[in-house]
Amino acid sequence: MDLDFLIRKSENTEIKSGAIFMFHGYGSNKEDLFSLEQYLPKSQTIISLEAPLKLPFGGFSWFDIDYSDVIENNLDKRYKEIKDSIENVLNNIDRHIENENLNKEDISILGFSQGGSICWKLGLDYSSKFRRVIPVSSFIHPSYLNNALDSYKDLLIYSSHGSLDDVIPISLVEKYILELSKNNKLTFETFNAGHTINQRNLVSLIDWIDKTKI
């Protein structure tokens, strides 16, 4: 299915631009992360996708999940749902790359919370499609990946987490991220914050994006 989206096109119309695709958190929408576009490079096309599942209390979800699934690291029972969601997202990304004539060699993905888990899955299991992977305040667990963590290598990743996060406690994900850092160009930062992107986090994230541009 075609996902709703917001787009800010690159200022440079002379060449194919790179792109940053955004994936919002559970219960949010496409407007959320798109508010960051003002801080992102004008040479990049920014596309914020909206998750397909509408929630009864408002907002959207990339896949059904209970809070206990995160706390108990019990994502294996969601594997089929996550897989279906990922396939849909990939189809939408490919469509935008073609429609906007984007540079396929410079596609980045940025996700927050549940959108960050989508970001991890895309970036690890479909790494040939993405140059940079940017999951923020998100959960990752081997149960929903195709391979063992030590098999993922040479990926360019920025991840951050609030040390006071009470939605996705950092203790649930830190060991997996540190395991990935052994074989990948992975920057992992923690901030004195809850389940959010605070000002220091945003500055650091934007700085990393700038330093890793091509």
Long-range contacts (C-beta under 8 A, 24 or more apart in sequence): 1-52, 1-88, 2-92, 2-95, 3-49, 3-50, 3-51, 3-52, 3-88, 3-89, 3-92, 4-30, 4-49, 4-50, 5-30, 5-47, 5-48, 5-49, 5-50, 5-92, 5-96, 6-30, 6-31, 6-34, 6-47, 6-48, 7-45, 7-46, 7-47, 7-48, 7-96, 7-100, 8-34, 8-37, 8-45, 8-46, 9-45, 9-100, 10-42, 10-43, 10-44, 10-45, 11-42, 11-43, 12-42, 12-43, 15-103, 16-101, 16-102, 16-103, 17-43, 17-44, 17-45, 17-100, 17-102, 17-103, 17-106, 18-43, 18-44, 18-45, 18-102, 18-103, 18-105, 18-106, 18-107, 18-108, 18-131, 18-214, 19-44, 19-45, 19-46, 19-47, 19-96, 19-97, 19-100, 19-102, 19-103, 19-106, 19-107, 19-108, 20-44, 20-45, 20-46, 20-47, 20-108, 20-109, 20-110, 20-134, 20-209, 21-47, 21-48, 21-49, 21-93, 21-96, 21-107, 21-108, 21-109, 21-110, 22-46, 22-47, 22-48, 22-49, 22-109, 22-110, 22-111, 22-115, 23-49, 23-51, 23-62, 23-89, 23-109, 23-110, 23-111, 23-112, 23-114, 23-115, 23-116, 23-118, 23-119, 24-48, 24-50, 24-51, 24-60, 24-111, 24-112, 24-113, 24-115, 25-112, 25-113, 25-114, 25-115, 25-116, 25-137, 26-59, 26-61, 26-62, 26-65, 26-113, 26-114, 27-55, 27-57, 27-58, 27-59, 27-60, 27-61, 28-59, 28-60, 28-112, 28-115, 29-59, 29-60, 32-112, 33-110, 33-112, 33-115, 36-202, 39-202, 39-206, 40-206, 40-209, 41-209, 41-210, 41-213, 43-213, 44-108, 45-100, 45-102, 47-96, 47-100, 49-89, 49-92, 51-85, 51-114, 51-115, 52-85, 52-88, 61-114, 62-89, 62-114, 62-115, 62-117, 62-118, 63-114, 65-114, 70-139, 70-168, 70-172, 71-169, 71-172, 73-141, 73-143, 73-172, 74-143, 75-139, 75-141, 75-143, 75-144, 76-143, 76-144, 78-144, 79-143, 79-144, 82-117, 82-118, 82-121, 82-144, 85-118, 86-118, 86-121, 86-122, 86-125, 86-126, 89-118, 89-122, 90-122, 90-126, 90-129, 93-129, 104-129, 105-131, 106-131, 106-214, 107-131, 108-132, 108-133, 108-134, 108-209, 109-133, 109-134, 110-134, 110-135, 110-136, 111-135, 111-136, 111-138, 112-136, 112-137, 112-138, 112-197, 113-137, 113-138, 113-167, 113-168, 113-195, 114-138, 116-159, 117-144, 120-145, 121-145, 123-155, 123-157, 124-152, 124-155, 127-152, 127-155, 131-156, 131-214, 132-156, 132-157, 132-158, 132-209, 132-212, 133-157, 133-158, 134-158, 134-159, 134-205, 134-209, 135-159, 136-160, 136-161, 136-197, 136-201, 136-205, 137-161, 137-162, 137-165, 137-167, 137-168, 137-195, 137-196, 137-197, 138-168, 138-173, 139-168, 139-172, 139-173, 140-173, 140-176, 140-177, 141-173, 141-176, 142-176, 149-176, 149-179, 149-180, 150-179, 150-182, 150-183, 152-180, 152-183, 152-184, 153-183, 153-184, 154-183, 154-184, 154-185, 155-180, 155-184, 155-185, 155-186, 156-184, 156-185, 156-212, 157-184, 157-185, 157-186, 157-187, 158-186, 158-187, 158-189, 158-205, 158-208, 158-209, 158-212, 159-186, 159-187, 159-188, 159-189, 160-188, 160-189, 160-190, 160-191, 160-197, 160-201, 160-204, 160-205, 161-188, 161-189, 161-190, 161-191, 162-190, 162-191, 162-192, 162-193, 162-194, 162-195, 162-196, 162-198, 162-201, 163-190, 163-191, 163-192, 163-193, 164-192, 164-193, 164-194, 165-193, 165-194, 165-195, 166-194, 166-195, 167-194, 167-195, 168-195
